């Protein structure tokens, strides 16, 4: 299951790790976000080589603004602390694996 980020410091520390990080920017009220959540959690369960985290844009607007999140769900893949890929909208499991791996 994906980890839900609790604060900015936790997220910034995670970006300094050697693992790639994939982030699902979501909101609890967002229908497409709720539909995508099981797919993201399944991906997280199958891939411990990638840190899979979720960021609630309502609770962490400062992080969402930092990465220009205008629509949700948005998925960003980070390598070496830098965003390298971005997808707006939902993906099925195969598309998410193609995106992240």
ZIKAHU-V489726 format. One record per residue. N is the residue number from 0. RES is the residue in three letters. SS is DSSP state (alpha for helix, beta for strand, coil for the rest). PSI is psi in whole degrees, 0 to 359 (999 if undefined). OMEGA is omega in whole degrees, -180 to 180 (* if undefined). Layout:
n->N res->RES ss->SS psi->PSI omega->OMEGA
n->N res->RES ss->SS psi->PSI omega->OMEGA
//
This chain:
n->0 res->UNK ss->coil psi->144 omega->180
n->1 res->UNK ss->coil psi->148 omega->179
n->2 res->UNK ss->beta psi->135 omega->177
n->3 res->UNK ss->beta psi->123 omega->-179
n->4 res->UNK ss->coil psi->133 omega->-178
n->5 res->UNK ss->coil psi->333 omega->-179
n->6 res->UNK ss->coil psi->167 omega->-176
n->7 res->UNK ss->alpha psi->319 omega->-178
n->8 res->UNK ss->alpha psi->319 omega->178
n->9 res->UNK ss->alpha psi->316 omega->-180
n->10 res->UNK ss->alpha psi->314 omega->-179
n->11 res->UNK ss->alpha psi->322 omega->178
n->12 res->UNK ss->alpha psi->320 omega->180
n->13 res->UNK ss->alpha psi->322 omega->180
n->14 res->UNK ss->alpha psi->340 omega->180
n->15 res->UNK ss->coil psi->354 omega->180
n->16 res->UNK ss->coil psi->165 omega->-179
n->17 res->UNK ss->coil psi->341 omega->179
n->18 res->UNK ss->coil psi->146 omega->167
n->19 res->UNK ss->beta psi->153 omega->-180
n->20 res->UNK ss->beta psi->129 omega->174
n->21 res->UNK ss->beta psi->131 omega->-174
n->22 res->UNK ss->beta psi->131 omega->172
n->23 res->UNK ss->beta psi->108 omega->174
n->24 res->UNK ss->beta psi->123 omega->-172
n->25 res->UNK ss->beta psi->175 omega->170
n->26 res->UNK ss->coil psi->148 omega->-177
n->27 res->UNK ss->coil psi->333 omega->-177
n->28 res->UNK ss->coil psi->355 omega->-173
n->29 res->UNK ss->coil psi->115 omega->-180
n->30 res->UNK ss->alpha psi->308 omega->178
n->31 res->UNK ss->alpha psi->327 omega->178
n->32 res->UNK ss->alpha psi->317 omega->179
n->33 res->UNK ss->alpha psi->324 omega->178
n->34 res->UNK ss->alpha psi->324 omega->-178
n->35 res->UNK ss->alpha psi->335 omega->-174
n->36 res->UNK ss->alpha psi->313 omega->180
n->37 res->UNK ss->alpha psi->326 omega->178
n->38 res->UNK ss->alpha psi->315 omega->-180
n->39 res->UNK ss->alpha psi->319 omega->179
n->40 res->UNK ss->alpha psi->322 omega->177
n->41 res->UNK ss->alpha psi->315 omega->177
n->42 res->UNK ss->alpha psi->314 omega->-180
n->43 res->UNK ss->alpha psi->319 omega->180
n->44 res->UNK ss->alpha psi->333 omega->-177
n->45 res->UNK ss->alpha psi->349 omega->-171
n->46 res->UNK ss->coil psi->83 omega->178
n->47 res->UNK ss->coil psi->356 omega->177
n->48 res->UNK ss->coil psi->353 omega->178
n->49 res->UNK ss->beta psi->133 omega->174
n->50 res->UNK ss->beta psi->118 omega->-178
n->51 res->UNK ss->beta psi->117 omega->-177
n->52 res->UNK ss->beta psi->158 omega->178
n->53 res->UNK ss->beta psi->141 omega->177
n->54 res->UNK ss->beta psi->119 omega->177
n->55 res->UNK ss->beta psi->114 omega->-175
n->56 res->UNK ss->coil psi->336 omega->177
n->57 res->UNK ss->coil psi->326 omega->180
n->58 res->UNK ss->coil psi->334 omega->-175
n->59 res->UNK ss->coil psi->58 omega->180
n->60 res->UNK ss->alpha psi->329 omega->-179
n->61 res->UNK ss->alpha psi->323 omega->177
n->62 res->UNK ss->alpha psi->317 omega->179
n->63 res->UNK ss->alpha psi->317 omega->179
n->64 res->UNK ss->alpha psi->322 omega->-180
n->65 res->UNK ss->alpha psi->326 omega->-177
n->66 res->UNK ss->coil psi->14 omega->173
n->67 res->UNK ss->coil psi->35 omega->-179
n->68 res->UNK ss->coil psi->116 omega->-180
n->69 res->UNK ss->coil psi->337 omega->-179
n->70 res->UNK ss->coil psi->151 omega->178
n->71 res->UNK ss->coil psi->151 omega->-2
n->72 res->UNK ss->coil psi->145 omega->171
n->73 res->UNK ss->beta psi->135 omega->180
n->74 res->UNK ss->beta psi->130 omega->177
n->75 res->UNK ss->beta psi->134 omega->175
n->76 res->UNK ss->beta psi->127 omega->179
n->77 res->UNK ss->beta psi->137 omega->171
n->78 res->UNK ss->beta psi->133 omega->-177
n->79 res->UNK ss->coil psi->36 omega->176
n->80 res->UNK ss->coil psi->359 omega->-177
n->81 res->UNK ss->beta psi->141 omega->176
n->82 res->UNK ss->beta psi->130 omega->-179
n->83 res->UNK ss->beta psi->338 omega->178
n->84 res->UNK ss->beta psi->148 omega->180
n->85 res->UNK ss->beta psi->138 omega->176
n->86 res->UNK ss->beta psi->131 omega->176
n->87 res->UNK ss->beta psi->125 omega->-180
n->88 res->UNK ss->coil psi->175 omega->-177
n->89 res->UNK ss->coil psi->159 omega->176
n->90 res->UNK ss->coil psi->151 omega->170
n->91 res->UNK ss->coil psi->175 omega->-174
n->92 res->UNK ss->alpha psi->317 omega->180
n->93 res->UNK ss->alpha psi->318 omega->179
n->94 res->UNK ss->alpha psi->320 omega->179
n->95 res->UNK ss->alpha psi->319 omega->177
n->96 res->UNK ss->alpha psi->318 omega->177
n->97 res->UNK ss->alpha psi->322 omega->-180
n->98 res->UNK ss->alpha psi->315 omega->-169
n->99 res->UNK ss->alpha psi->335 omega->-172
n->100 res->UNK ss->coil psi->999 omega->*
//
